């Protein structure tokens, strides 16, 4: 199925003209890039929004934890003060037996009652001290209660059996001092033990905090819509909540109990049908856990809002982009169509006319090249006729070039016989040497010769020059026999020796002499030939010019440069000439060791 759809799409796409193809292709790429940019932007915005939201949530949670801990610590502190108050212990002791002095008991009662009143504030709504029924002041004031009645409660039994110092209750309704109304409070219960016997529990104190204030702390911790903040104890009871109805609903499903004790930091959880980011931490000196649930919808909402705004602002940009794509596709398509039409006319034989070369982009360069090609074709057609006229003249020149070497050999042979007839043996020998020299130079039209043949050619050259310089040139050949059958490019050694002969010695001095030594060796898979002379040497500027291709036909190094370039062109960049100048000149020739069938 997919293959069929692809074939139909391909057939449809290939059937369109170039302008529509470009328009379709550019539009698809442009829209895909926009979608990719939108996806990346949305991901980045969501990531940044999540990081910012988590930062704010942690700050808010820490602030809520600080407020909550302050209230808890205040209640604990007050319980510590009451626990170690001697007047409290005297009043408690008086409640267990018949007091000897009612005046002293009243003074202790008044002192304790005043202290309890003073500790009460906006945070602490009530402090109740529990006395034995024998006390005169049991249930006489809002701040005193029956210890015997307290012992019958589940809270007392739980605190005694758990051996905890404090026991915090869930929110409950406590009568006000006027006993005409009730307050929602969260209480902490602490046992008071005898100063003489720690195991003897003689009383208890209960400190109540305003539950509405705890709810207000949770409510103020909300940083966005839908954020739920609550405090849960180990029994799964809600101590405080920013949204009691929502937390109560979640509590009935049991979802909140599973989160208790996990101490999450930005963990992802699912409560009901909603996904949240969870932050939770334990409240010290209690079994409470402060939890904040941040809905993921709040994280995505800011990203969607930003993307929606950008898309609304980007609609004009998209329309402008599509219009620009249409204009570019139209311009490009028309120029290509014009070029194709002109090519078709050339195919039909019309070589006149040109195509537009502007603007100077790729198509402009293509048009300029096409126009140049047409001009060259016209020039070639004009030259074709003239070339035909010169064909026979060229053939005659070729025949003449083939006859000239034979004429030279015959002339030198005639001079040789005439010299012998006249008894001029030295002239005959020189003539014979020159004939052999030129035959070696031509080497039957071959470009490569054996090293042995190149050395023989060099020997003939030195013999001729010794006629000129009275035998003051000494040539020593020290090339191993194993190298003589290897091949090399012809006319390499002779120009080097000629350079040494012509430029290495001051021949105006009759005592001047020069010794030239030819050596050879193998270096890996290469052959290295050395031409060493004891002349005046070559200056560094000439060597640099030769090796850097800066010499020309007006410089001393032109011949050397010519050999160096021939070797590099023939064998590659790794080959050529190298120089060293110590007591003369040493020129090294590096060529690959090759053996060919050379006749």
MARKOL-633986 format. One line per field, with one value per residue (C-alpha): residue in three letters; residue number from 1; x negated, y, z negated. Coordinates in steps of 0.5 Angstrom, whole numbers, plus 500, padded with zeros to 3 digits. Each point is the difference from the previous one (the first is absolute). Layout:
<rs>
type: [ALA; ...]
seq: [NUM; ...]
x: [X; ...]
y: [Y; ...]
z: [Z; ...]
</rs>
This chain:
<rs>
type: [UNK; UNK; UNK; UNK; UNK; UNK; UNK; UNK; UNK; UNK; UNK; UNK; UNK; UNK; UNK; UNK; UNK; UNK; UNK; UNK; UNK; UNK; UNK; UNK; UNK; UNK; UNK; UNK; UNK; UNK; UNK; UNK; UNK; UNK; UNK; UNK; UNK; UNK; UNK; UNK; UNK; UNK; UNK; UNK; UNK; UNK; UNK; UNK; UNK; UNK; UNK; UNK; UNK; UNK; UNK; UNK; UNK; UNK; UNK; UNK; UNK; UNK; UNK; UNK; UNK; UNK; UNK; UNK; UNK; UNK; UNK; UNK; UNK; UNK; UNK; UNK; UNK; UNK; UNK; UNK; UNK; UNK; UNK; UNK; UNK; UNK; UNK; UNK; UNK; UNK; UNK; UNK; UNK; UNK; UNK; UNK; UNK; UNK; UNK; UNK; UNK; UNK; UNK; UNK; UNK; UNK; UNK; UNK; UNK; UNK; UNK; UNK; UNK; UNK; UNK; UNK; UNK; UNK; UNK; UNK; UNK; UNK; UNK; UNK; UNK; UNK; UNK; UNK; UNK; UNK; UNK; UNK; UNK; UNK; UNK; UNK; UNK; UNK; UNK; UNK; UNK; UNK; UNK; UNK; UNK; UNK; UNK; UNK; UNK; UNK; UNK; UNK; UNK; UNK; UNK; UNK; UNK; UNK; UNK; UNK; UNK; UNK; UNK; UNK; UNK; UNK; UNK; UNK; UNK; UNK; UNK; UNK; UNK; UNK; UNK; UNK; UNK; UNK; UNK; UNK; UNK; UNK; UNK; UNK; UNK; UNK; UNK; UNK; UNK; UNK; UNK; UNK; UNK; UNK; UNK; UNK; UNK; UNK; UNK; UNK; UNK; UNK; UNK; UNK; UNK; UNK; UNK; UNK; UNK; UNK; UNK; UNK; UNK; UNK; UNK; UNK; UNK; UNK; UNK; UNK; UNK; UNK; UNK; UNK; UNK; UNK; UNK; UNK; UNK; UNK; UNK; UNK; UNK; UNK; UNK; UNK; UNK; UNK; UNK; UNK; UNK; UNK; UNK; UNK; UNK; UNK; UNK; UNK; UNK; UNK; UNK; UNK; UNK; UNK; UNK; UNK; UNK; UNK; UNK; UNK; UNK; UNK; UNK; UNK; UNK; UNK; UNK; UNK; UNK; UNK; UNK; UNK; UNK; UNK; UNK; UNK; UNK; UNK; UNK; UNK; UNK; UNK; UNK; UNK; UNK; UNK; UNK; UNK; UNK; UNK; UNK; UNK; UNK; UNK; UNK; UNK; UNK; UNK; UNK; UNK; UNK; UNK; UNK; UNK; UNK; UNK; UNK; UNK; UNK; UNK; UNK; UNK; UNK; UNK; UNK; UNK; UNK; UNK; UNK; UNK; UNK; UNK; UNK; UNK; UNK; UNK; UNK; UNK; UNK; UNK; UNK; UNK; UNK; UNK; UNK; UNK; UNK; UNK; UNK; UNK; UNK; UNK; UNK; UNK; UNK; UNK; UNK; UNK; UNK; UNK; UNK; UNK; UNK; UNK; UNK; UNK; UNK; UNK; UNK; UNK; UNK; UNK; UNK; UNK; UNK; UNK; UNK; UNK; UNK; UNK; UNK; UNK; UNK; UNK; UNK; UNK; UNK; UNK; UNK; UNK; UNK; UNK; UNK; UNK; UNK; UNK; UNK; UNK; UNK; UNK; UNK; UNK; UNK; UNK; UNK; UNK; UNK; UNK; UNK; UNK; UNK; UNK; UNK; UNK; UNK; UNK; UNK; UNK; UNK; UNK; UNK; UNK; UNK; UNK; UNK; UNK; UNK; UNK; UNK; UNK; UNK; UNK; UNK; UNK; UNK; UNK; UNK; UNK; UNK; UNK; UNK; UNK; UNK; UNK; UNK; UNK; UNK; UNK; UNK; UNK; UNK; UNK; UNK; UNK; UNK; UNK; UNK; UNK; UNK; UNK; UNK; UNK; UNK; UNK; UNK; UNK; UNK; UNK; UNK; UNK; UNK; UNK; UNK; UNK; UNK; UNK; UNK; UNK; UNK; UNK; UNK; UNK; UNK; UNK; UNK; UNK; UNK; UNK; UNK; UNK; UNK; UNK; UNK; UNK; UNK; UNK; UNK; UNK; UNK; UNK; UNK; UNK; UNK; UNK; UNK; UNK; UNK; UNK; UNK; UNK; UNK; UNK; UNK; UNK; UNK; UNK; UNK; UNK; UNK; UNK; UNK; UNK; UNK; UNK; UNK; UNK; UNK; UNK; UNK; UNK; UNK; UNK; UNK; UNK; UNK; UNK; UNK; UNK; UNK; UNK; UNK; UNK; UNK; UNK; UNK; UNK; UNK; UNK; UNK; UNK; UNK; UNK; UNK; UNK; UNK; UNK; UNK; UNK; UNK; UNK; UNK; UNK; UNK; UNK; UNK; UNK; UNK; UNK; UNK; UNK; UNK; UNK; UNK; UNK; UNK; UNK; UNK; UNK; UNK; UNK; UNK; UNK; UNK; UNK; UNK; UNK; UNK; UNK; UNK; UNK; UNK; UNK; UNK; UNK; UNK; UNK; UNK; UNK; UNK; UNK; UNK; UNK; UNK; UNK; UNK; UNK; UNK; UNK; UNK]
seq: [1; 2; 3; 4; 5; 6; 7; 8; 9; 10; 11; 12; 13; 14; 15; 16; 17; 18; 19; 20; 21; 22; 23; 24; 25; 26; 27; 28; 29; 30; 31; 32; 33; 34; 35; 36; 37; 38; 39; 40; 41; 42; 43; 44; 45; 46; 47; 48; 49; 50; 51; 52; 53; 54; 55; 56; 57; 58; 59; 60; 61; 62; 63; 64; 65; 66; 67; 68; 69; 70; 71; 72; 73; 74; 75; 76; 77; 78; 79; 80; 81; 82; 83; 84; 85; 86; 87; 88; 89; 90; 91; 92; 93; 94; 95; 96; 97; 98; 99; 100; 101; 102; 103; 104; 105; 106; 107; 108; 109; 110; 111; 112; 113; 114; 115; 116; 117; 118; 119; 120; 121; 122; 123; 124; 125; 126; 127; 128; 129; 130; 131; 132; 133; 134; 135; 136; 137; 138; 139; 140; 141; 142; 143; 144; 145; 146; 147; 148; 149; 150; 151; 152; 153; 154; 155; 156; 157; 158; 159; 160; 161; 162; 163; 164; 165; 166; 167; 168; 169; 170; 171; 172; 173; 174; 175; 176; 177; 178; 179; 180; 181; 182; 183; 184; 185; 186; 187; 188; 189; 190; 191; 192; 193; 194; 195; 196; 197; 198; 199; 200; 201; 202; 203; 204; 205; 206; 207; 208; 209; 210; 211; 212; 213; 214; 215; 216; 217; 218; 219; 220; 221; 222; 223; 224; 225; 226; 227; 228; 229; 230; 231; 232; 233; 234; 235; 236; 237; 238; 239; 240; 241; 242; 243; 244; 245; 246; 247; 248; 249; 250; 251; 252; 253; 254; 255; 256; 257; 258; 259; 260; 261; 262; 263; 264; 265; 266; 267; 268; 269; 270; 271; 272; 273; 274; 275; 276; 277; 278; 279; 280; 281; 282; 283; 284; 285; 286; 287; 288; 289; 290; 291; 292; 293; 294; 295; 296; 297; 298; 299; 300; 301; 302; 303; 304; 305; 306; 307; 308; 309; 310; 311; 312; 313; 314; 315; 316; 317; 318; 319; 320; 321; 322; 323; 324; 325; 326; 327; 328; 329; 330; 331; 332; 333; 334; 335; 336; 337; 338; 339; 340; 341; 342; 343; 344; 345; 346; 347; 348; 349; 350; 351; 352; 353; 354; 355; 356; 357; 358; 359; 360; 361; 362; 363; 364; 365; 366; 367; 368; 369; 370; 371; 372; 373; 374; 375; 376; 377; 378; 379; 380; 381; 382; 383; 384; 385; 386; 387; 388; 389; 390; 391; 392; 393; 394; 395; 396; 397; 398; 399; 400; 401; 402; 403; 404; 405; 406; 407; 408; 409; 410; 411; 412; 413; 414; 415; 416; 417; 418; 419; 420; 421; 422; 423; 424; 425; 426; 427; 428; 429; 430; 431; 432; 433; 434; 435; 436; 437; 438; 439; 440; 441; 442; 443; 444; 445; 446; 447; 448; 449; 450; 451; 452; 453; 454; 455; 456; 457; 458; 459; 460; 461; 462; 463; 464; 465; 466; 467; 468; 469; 470; 471; 472; 473; 474; 475; 476; 477; 478; 479; 480; 481; 482; 483; 484; 485; 486; 487; 488; 489; 490; 491; 492; 493; 494; 495; 496; 497; 498; 499; 500; 501; 502; 503; 504; 505; 506; 507; 508; 509; 510; 511; 512; 513; 514; 515; 516; 517; 518; 519; 520; 521; 522; 523; 524; 525; 526; 527; 528; 529; 530; 531; 532; 533; 534; 535; 536; 537; 538; 539; 540; 541; 542; 543; 544; 545; 546; 547; 548; 549; 550; 551; 552; 553; 554; 555; 556; 557; 558; 559; 560; 561; 562; 563; 564; 565; 566; 567; 568; 569; 570; 571; 572; 573; 574; 575; 576; 577; 578; 579; 580; 581; 582; 583; 584; 585; 586; 587; 588; 589; 590; 591; 592; 593; 594; 595; 596; 597; 598; 599]
x: [500; 495; 496; 506; 501; 493; 500; 506; 497; 493; 504; 504; 494; 496; 505; 500; 496; 494; 503; 506; 495; 495; 507; 502; 493; 498; 507; 500; 493; 502; 506; 496; 495; 505; 503; 494; 498; 507; 499; 493; 503; 505; 496; 495; 506; 503; 493; 498; 507; 500; 493; 503; 506; 496; 495; 506; 504; 493; 500; 507; 500; 494; 504; 506; 495; 497; 507; 502; 494; 500; 507; 498; 494; 504; 504; 495; 496; 506; 501; 493; 501; 506; 497; 494; 504; 500; 506; 503; 497; 503; 507; 500; 497; 506; 505; 498; 501; 503; 496; 498; 500; 506; 497; 493; 504; 504; 494; 497; 506; 501; 492; 501; 507; 497; 494; 504; 504; 494; 498; 506; 500; 503; 496; 501; 508; 500; 495; 503; 497; 503; 501; 502; 507; 498; 498; 504; 500; 501; 505; 500; 497; 499; 493; 501; 503; 501; 494; 504; 504; 494; 498; 506; 499; 496; 495; 498; 499; 497; 495; 498; 499; 496; 495; 500; 499; 505; 507; 503; 507; 504; 505; 505; 506; 498; 505; 498; 499; 507; 502; 505; 496; 495; 493; 496; 494; 494; 497; 494; 500; 494; 500; 497; 496; 498; 494; 498; 502; 500; 504; 506; 504; 504; 503; 500; 501; 503; 499; 504; 499; 505; 501; 502; 493; 497; 505; 498; 493; 502; 504; 495; 495; 504; 496; 504; 507; 502; 494; 502; 496; 501; 498; 501; 498; 498; 507; 502; 504; 500; 497; 501; 501; 500; 507; 503; 505; 495; 496; 506; 502; 493; 499; 506; 497; 494; 495; 497; 499; 495; 496; 499; 493; 497; 496; 501; 496; 503; 503; 506; 506; 507; 506; 507; 499; 496; 492; 496; 493; 499; 496; 500; 496; 501; 502; 495; 502; 507; 502; 502; 498; 501; 502; 501; 503; 499; 504; 497; 505; 497; 493; 503; 505; 495; 496; 507; 501; 493; 501; 507; 498; 493; 505; 505; 494; 497; 505; 498; 493; 503; 504; 494; 495; 505; 500; 493; 499; 505; 496; 494; 502; 504; 493; 496; 505; 500; 493; 499; 506; 496; 494; 503; 504; 493; 497; 505; 499; 493; 501; 504; 494; 502; 493; 502; 502; 498; 504; 500; 494; 503; 500; 493; 502; 500; 505; 496; 494; 503; 503; 493; 497; 505; 499; 493; 501; 504; 494; 495; 504; 501; 492; 499; 505; 496; 493; 502; 500; 493; 497; 502; 496; 494; 500; 496; 495; 499; 499; 495; 496; 501; 496; 495; 499; 499; 495; 495; 497; 498; 497; 496; 498; 498; 496; 496; 498; 498; 495; 498; 497; 498; 495; 498; 498; 496; 497; 503; 502; 502; 505; 503; 500; 504; 505; 501; 501; 505; 504; 500; 502; 506; 502; 501; 503; 506; 500; 505; 505; 501; 501; 497; 493; 496; 495; 494; 503; 500; 493; 497; 504; 496; 493; 501; 502; 494; 495; 503; 499; 493; 498; 502; 496; 494; 502; 501; 507; 499; 507; 500; 506; 501; 507; 501; 502; 506; 503; 498; 506; 505; 503; 500; 503; 495; 495; 500; 493; 497; 503; 497; 493; 501; 502; 494; 495; 502; 502; 495; 493; 497; 497; 496; 495; 496; 499; 507; 503; 506; 502; 507; 502; 506; 503; 506; 504; 506; 504; 506; 504; 497; 493; 496; 495; 495; 496; 494; 495; 494; 502; 502; 507; 507; 502; 506; 504; 500; 502; 506; 502; 499; 504; 506; 501; 498; 494; 502; 496; 496; 497; 494; 504; 505; 497; 500; 507; 502; 498; 503; 507; 499; 498; 506; 505; 498; 499; 504; 499; 495; 495; 495; 494; 496; 494; 494; 494; 494; 493; 504; 507; 504; 506; 505; 505; 505; 505; 504; 496; 504; 498; 503; 499; 495; 497]
y: [500; 505; 498; 501; 507; 502; 498; 504; 506; 499; 500; 506; 504; 498; 502; 508; 505; 503; 506; 496; 495; 505; 503; 494; 498; 507; 500; 493; 502; 506; 498; 494; 505; 504; 494; 498; 506; 500; 494; 502; 506; 497; 495; 505; 505; 494; 498; 507; 501; 493; 502; 507; 497; 495; 506; 504; 494; 498; 507; 500; 493; 502; 506; 496; 495; 506; 503; 493; 498; 507; 498; 493; 503; 505; 494; 496; 506; 501; 493; 500; 506; 497; 493; 503; 506; 498; 504; 495; 494; 503; 501; 493; 497; 503; 497; 493; 501; 505; 506; 503; 507; 502; 507; 497; 496; 506; 504; 494; 500; 507; 500; 494; 503; 507; 496; 496; 507; 503; 495; 500; 504; 501; 493; 496; 501; 496; 496; 495; 497; 493; 499; 495; 500; 502; 507; 505; 503; 495; 502; 507; 504; 499; 498; 494; 493; 494; 495; 494; 502; 500; 493; 497; 503; 497; 505; 499; 493; 501; 505; 495; 494; 503; 503; 507; 506; 504; 498; 504; 500; 501; 506; 500; 504; 504; 504; 507; 503; 503; 492; 503; 499; 495; 501; 495; 499; 495; 498; 497; 496; 499; 496; 503; 495; 501; 503; 495; 494; 500; 494; 503; 504; 506; 504; 502; 507; 501; 506; 502; 503; 504; 495; 506; 503; 493; 500; 507; 498; 495; 504; 506; 495; 499; 503; 498; 498; 493; 499; 496; 501; 496; 496; 493; 496; 493; 498; 503; 505; 507; 506; 505; 502; 505; 497; 496; 497; 498; 497; 496; 497; 498; 497; 496; 496; 499; 503; 505; 494; 497; 506; 501; 499; 500; 506; 502; 506; 502; 492; 499; 497; 499; 501; 499; 502; 505; 500; 504; 502; 498; 504; 497; 501; 498; 505; 499; 498; 497; 495; 505; 500; 506; 499; 504; 497; 505; 497; 499; 504; 506; 499; 499; 506; 505; 496; 500; 507; 502; 496; 502; 508; 499; 496; 505; 505; 496; 499; 506; 498; 493; 503; 505; 494; 496; 506; 501; 492; 501; 506; 497; 493; 504; 504; 494; 496; 505; 501; 492; 500; 505; 497; 493; 503; 503; 493; 497; 506; 498; 493; 501; 504; 507; 503; 507; 504; 500; 499; 505; 499; 505; 499; 497; 494; 493; 501; 506; 496; 495; 504; 504; 493; 498; 506; 499; 493; 503; 505; 494; 496; 505; 501; 493; 500; 506; 497; 493; 502; 504; 493; 496; 505; 499; 493; 498; 505; 497; 493; 503; 503; 493; 497; 505; 499; 493; 501; 505; 495; 495; 506; 502; 493; 499; 507; 498; 493; 504; 505; 494; 496; 507; 501; 493; 501; 506; 497; 504; 494; 505; 503; 493; 498; 506; 500; 492; 502; 506; 495; 495; 506; 502; 493; 499; 506; 498; 493; 498; 505; 496; 505; 495; 496; 495; 504; 496; 504; 507; 499; 498; 506; 504; 497; 502; 507; 501; 497; 506; 505; 497; 502; 507; 501; 495; 494; 504; 497; 493; 496; 494; 496; 496; 497; 493; 495; 498; 507; 500; 496; 505; 505; 508; 506; 501; 507; 501; 498; 504; 507; 499; 499; 505; 505; 498; 501; 507; 503; 496; 502; 506; 498; 506; 497; 495; 496; 499; 493; 497; 493; 497; 494; 496; 495; 496; 496; 498; 503; 496; 499; 506; 501; 506; 503; 505; 504; 503; 505; 504; 507; 507; 497; 503; 506; 499; 505; 496; 494; 503; 502; 494; 496; 505; 501; 507; 499; 502; 500; 506; 497; 495; 495; 499; 494; 497; 502; 497; 493; 501; 501; 495; 495; 502; 500; 493; 496; 505; 505; 495; 500; 505; 504; 502; 503; 501; 504; 498; 501; 500; 498; 493; 500; 494; 497; 496; 495; 494; 493; 498; 495; 500; 496; 506; 498]
z: [500; 498; 506; 505; 496; 501; 508; 501; 496; 504; 507; 498; 498; 506; 504; 498; 503; 496; 498; 496; 498; 497; 497; 497; 497; 497; 497; 497; 497; 497; 497; 497; 497; 497; 497; 497; 498; 496; 497; 498; 497; 497; 497; 497; 497; 497; 497; 498; 497; 496; 497; 498; 498; 496; 497; 498; 497; 496; 497; 498; 497; 496; 498; 498; 496; 497; 497; 498; 497; 496; 497; 499; 496; 496; 498; 498; 496; 496; 498; 498; 496; 496; 499; 496; 497; 492; 499; 504; 497; 493; 503; 503; 493; 496; 505; 498; 492; 495; 500; 493; 502; 505; 500; 503; 505; 503; 501; 504; 504; 501; 502; 505; 503; 501; 504; 504; 502; 501; 505; 504; 506; 507; 502; 493; 499; 494; 495; 495; 494; 498; 492; 496; 497; 493; 502; 498; 507; 505; 505; 497; 506; 507; 499; 495; 502; 496; 501; 498; 506; 504; 498; 504; 506; 506; 501; 493; 501; 506; 498; 494; 504; 505; 495; 504; 497; 505; 503; 505; 502; 506; 500; 495; 497; 494; 496; 499; 493; 500; 502; 505; 506; 503; 503; 505; 496; 501; 493; 498; 493; 496; 493; 494; 496; 492; 499; 495; 504; 508; 500; 496; 505; 496; 505; 507; 504; 507; 504; 506; 506; 505; 505; 505; 499; 503; 506; 501; 501; 505; 504; 500; 503; 506; 506; 506; 501; 498; 495; 494; 494; 494; 493; 499; 494; 499; 499; 507; 496; 504; 495; 504; 508; 505; 503; 495; 504; 506; 495; 496; 507; 501; 493; 501; 506; 496; 505; 495; 495; 505; 501; 492; 498; 507; 499; 508; 503; 507; 501; 505; 497; 502; 495; 503; 507; 499; 501; 495; 498; 493; 495; 493; 493; 493; 494; 495; 493; 503; 504; 505; 507; 504; 508; 506; 506; 506; 506; 507; 503; 497; 503; 507; 499; 501; 505; 504; 499; 502; 507; 501; 500; 504; 505; 501; 501; 505; 504; 504; 500; 503; 506; 501; 501; 504; 505; 500; 502; 505; 503; 500; 503; 505; 502; 500; 504; 505; 501; 501; 505; 504; 500; 502; 505; 503; 499; 505; 505; 500; 501; 506; 503; 498; 497; 500; 494; 493; 493; 494; 496; 494; 494; 499; 496; 502; 506; 502; 500; 504; 505; 501; 501; 505; 504; 500; 502; 506; 502; 499; 505; 505; 499; 501; 506; 503; 499; 503; 507; 499; 496; 506; 505; 495; 500; 506; 498; 493; 503; 504; 494; 497; 505; 500; 493; 501; 505; 497; 494; 506; 504; 494; 499; 507; 500; 494; 503; 506; 496; 497; 506; 503; 493; 501; 507; 498; 494; 495; 495; 494; 505; 502; 493; 497; 506; 498; 493; 502; 504; 495; 495; 504; 501; 493; 499; 505; 497; 506; 497; 493; 494; 495; 501; 495; 495; 504; 506; 497; 497; 507; 503; 494; 502; 507; 498; 495; 506; 504; 495; 498; 508; 498; 493; 502; 495; 494; 498; 496; 500; 495; 500; 494; 501; 498; 506; 496; 502; 508; 502; 497; 504; 499; 504; 505; 500; 493; 498; 506; 498; 493; 503; 505; 494; 496; 506; 502; 493; 496; 502; 503; 506; 502; 495; 503; 494; 499; 499; 498; 498; 500; 496; 502; 495; 499; 494; 498; 495; 498; 507; 503; 504; 497; 505; 498; 505; 496; 502; 497; 503; 497; 498; 501; 496; 495; 504; 506; 496; 497; 507; 503; 494; 500; 507; 501; 505; 507; 507; 498; 493; 499; 497; 506; 502; 493; 499; 507; 498; 493; 503; 505; 494; 496; 506; 502; 493; 495; 494; 496; 506; 503; 498; 494; 499; 495; 500; 497; 503; 507; 502; 499; 504; 498; 504; 497; 505; 499; 501; 507; 505; 507; 506; 504; 506]
</rs>
